[in-house]
């Protein structure tokens, strides 16, 4: 018997399982085997170890499929192949999802992953449609004989070309390339004629640059965010009577989770505050450009308490002046955020953020003296904000939060 490369065997086994699905209950999901579910869970844990153990995960997904050939396990197998750069095998596994049967959620996610797989194949100069046709042409094998009439012929996949009869012979004379011959009643029937299976490992390349998938339940895990908040503020800027004691503004920010295990991150932000006018002076505009560090100190379910402290470069400009900022200072910012995560993967976050800013005495240029505006002394604002943040789990927000089943 010919010894086939491992990739051919993997492709043949997967094709054989798909064929079984077609013969039993096409398009319908099967009742789960608890052993298969356990294997799938173990495989998911292996995929998200550091570094990922994709080969071991693939082996466990294949075992799960043998026990229970459900669409969700083919989807997980497709993800594992994709993440390890084996795009030909990923295409075959993802295509098997619809054959094995899957619900709308898994079907939608499979379509997303297939788009990524096909994009990688096209980048390698391969046509996914032609590759599918090659796989389909080697997907079913011929039947064996009964020991008296000999075997029939078929379109074998080359991995199970040997036939077995029930006569005195063992019928294992097929060569695996063209399938076994017909039986004569003594030696038993052979497998049908077929083609050598497609070596899908040829369609492999470097893995994608970043993982696009998550496997654990949501735990406030993300890579980066973008958000904004509106706030009302009270102020002690300037001398008494120079400015109103209240104002408002908004802040835009980007967060990056620097230490995921400890839930410690950094934030870059740009804020605008306007303090109302009093009898003496015009309204005051405050522009903050800064960086901060934060930690999700306490999270219970979807709710988190997040203290933050930052430093900022601040421009100060009375609205009566021209459009150039002519006074500047440094400031510090502190706040405690109370957030509620929404969405299936906790990617949408609403927040309430009380906080404060403290500003050092300002310096000005030749055209504007901070003393004339009461800004030559320490000032502060206290604010109460409402905000929205969107979380992303991959660089640049590509396909966030595609989860394994």
Number of C-alpha atoms within 10 A of each C-alpha: 11 10 9 16 10 11 16 20 19 19 24 26 18 21 22 19 17 25 18 16 22 16 9 10 13 15 16 17 20 15 9 13 14 12 13 22 18 13 21 26 19 15 25 26 15 19 23 17 10 7 8 16 17 22 15 14 25 23 14 23 27 23 17 26 25 14 16 20 27 26 30 26 30 31 29 28 31 30 31 29 26 29 23 22 20 24 32 29 26 29 26 24 28 28 20 26 28 23 22 28 23 22 14 9 10 21 17 12 16 26 15 13 22 23 12 16 27 19 16 24 21 11 11 13 10 15 13 18 10 10 18 15 10 14 20 15 17 22 24 22 24 24 26 30 29 24 25 17 16 27 27 20 22 18 20 29 33 32 26 25 31 27 30 26 25 18 19 12 16 17 30 20 20 24 19 24 21 21 31 32 26 25 27 20 20 18 24 28 35 34 35 31 24 26 22 18 25 23 19 20 18 12 19 19 17 12 15 14 8 11 19 19 20 21 16 15 11 16 13 19 19 23 20 21 21 18 18 19 20 21 20 19 22 18 21 19 24 23 15 12 15 21 24 22 17 17 22 19 19 17 19 17 17 18 23 20 21 17 12 14 8 11 17 16 19 19 21 17 19 18 19 17 22 22 25 19 19 14 9 13 19 19 19 23 18 19 20 24 17 20 20 18 19 23 21 19 12 13 15 9 11 15 18 20 18 20 18 19 19 19 18 23 16 24 21 23 24 21 14 10 13 9 9 9 18 20 21 23 19 18 21 20 21 20 20 17 22 19 22 19 23 14 9 10 20 19 20 17 20 18 21 19 24 18 20 19 20 19 21 17 19 22 18 18 11 6 8 16 16 20 15 10 19 20 24 19 14 16 19 18 22 20 21 18 21 18 19 18 21 20 25 21 23 18 14 11 16 12 16 20 21 18 16 20 19
